[in-house]
Amino acid sequence: MKLDNLSKHGILTANFNEYEQNPPPSLDVPIAVIVISLIMIIITGLMILGIIKQRLLFIAPWLIIFSFGIIGEIIFFVHQLISYFSLELLLYILCIIGIQILILSPVAFLFHDLRCKNREKHFFETNLKQEVQTINSDPSAPKIYD
């Protein structure tokens, strides 16, 4: 709708000839966002369960998807910087990527610590079994049962 101002008479008139009716917005994008958000909520719940129970396999999907998300956003932001360079956009991009790294780093460090702990535990268990077998194979040593 276009409004015409008639300053001589102080009258405001409207011209309805240029009115364009917009089609209703598509629901494809909001539904996709809702589905992706629900998937991320489930994966985040698995990550929290993995942190509580200290299970690596519950934490790994969140780390993988979040890492791919950061890589995708970096590619998108580089494209945006090349297309529309401005200092405000650069600061915005650096803040977003910084916040995401702050979110990712504690979970990644916890994942690494749990992985090292599991390796040490596995190494200790295999060495203990080997020692028990060598002690049990010696006829003069007292028997140790595992």
N, C-alpha and C positions, 0 to 999 in steps of 0.2 A: 504494500500500500504506500502510495506517495502522497505526502502532504504538501500543499501549496500555501504559501503565506501571502495574503493580500494586505500589504502594509498600508495601503491607502485607506482601507475601510476597517482595518483591525479584525478582519474575518479570516478564520482558518478553515480551509476547505480540503477535502480528501478526494483523491482520484483513485477509483477502484479498478481502473482498466489495467494497471500494471501489477495487480495482485497475483502472486504465484502460490499455488497450493503445494506445499512440500509433502512428499510421500511419508508415511509413518516410518520411523527408524527401524532398521533391521534388527532382529533379535539374535542373529548369528553370533555377533561379537560378544554381547553380554553373556550368552549361554556358554561360549567357549571360555570366557574369563571365569565364570562360576565353576565349570568343570575343572579347569587347571587349578583354581584355588582349592577346590575340594581334594584334588590329588595331592597338592602340596601340604594340606592340613593332615592328611593321612600319613604322608611320608615324614612330616615333622613329628607326629605322634610316635611313629616307629623310632625316630631318632631319640626322642625323650625316653622311650622304653629301653632303647639300647644303652643310653647313658646310665639309667638307673640299674639295669641288670648287667652292665658292662659287657655287652655283646657287640662285636664288631659288625656283624652282618646286618644289624638294624640301623647302624649309623651310616654305613657305606652308601645306600641309595640317596640319602639326603646330600651327602658330600658330592656325589657325582652330579646330581641334577643342579645343585647350587653352583658348582664349578662351571658347568656348561652354561648356566644362566649368566654368570659373570662374564664369561668369554663372549657370549652373544651380545651382551650389553656393551662391552668394550668395542666390539666391531660396529655396533649401531652408533655409539657415541663418536667414534672416529669418523664415520660417514657424516654425521651431523656437523662435526667440527669442520670437515673439509667443505661441506655445502654452505653452512651458515656460520662462519667463524665470528665469535664475539667473546669478550672477556667474561661476561656474565655466564654464557653457556659453558665456557671452560671451567669456571669455578663450580657451577652446578654439577658438571660431570665428575669433577674431582671429588666433590662431597659425596655424591651417590656411590662412586666406586670405593671411596674410603669407608663409608658406613658398611658396605657389603663385605669388605675385607675384615672389618672389625667384627662382623657377625660370623664370618667363616673361620677366622683364625682360632678361636678357642675350641671349636668343635674339631677342627683338623688336628690341633695339638693333643686333645683328648684321645682322638682316634689313634694317633701315633703312639701315645703312651700306652694305651690298651694293647696295641699290636706288639710293642716291645715286651710288655708284661706277659702276654700270651706266648711269645717266642721263648722267653726265659723259663716260663713254666713248662713248656714242652721240652726244652733242652734239659731241664732238671729231671723231669720224669723219665726221659729216655736214658739219661746217664744213670739214674737210680736203678732202672731195670737192668741195665748192663752190669752194674756192680753186684746186684743181687744174683744175677745169673753166674757171674764169675765166682762169687762166694759159694753159691750152691754147688758149683761144679768141683770145687776143692773138697776132697774127701775128708781132710783133717779139720776143716772149719765147721763150726756149728751151723746148722741149717737155718736159713731165713726164708720164711714163706711170704709170698706177695699176694 
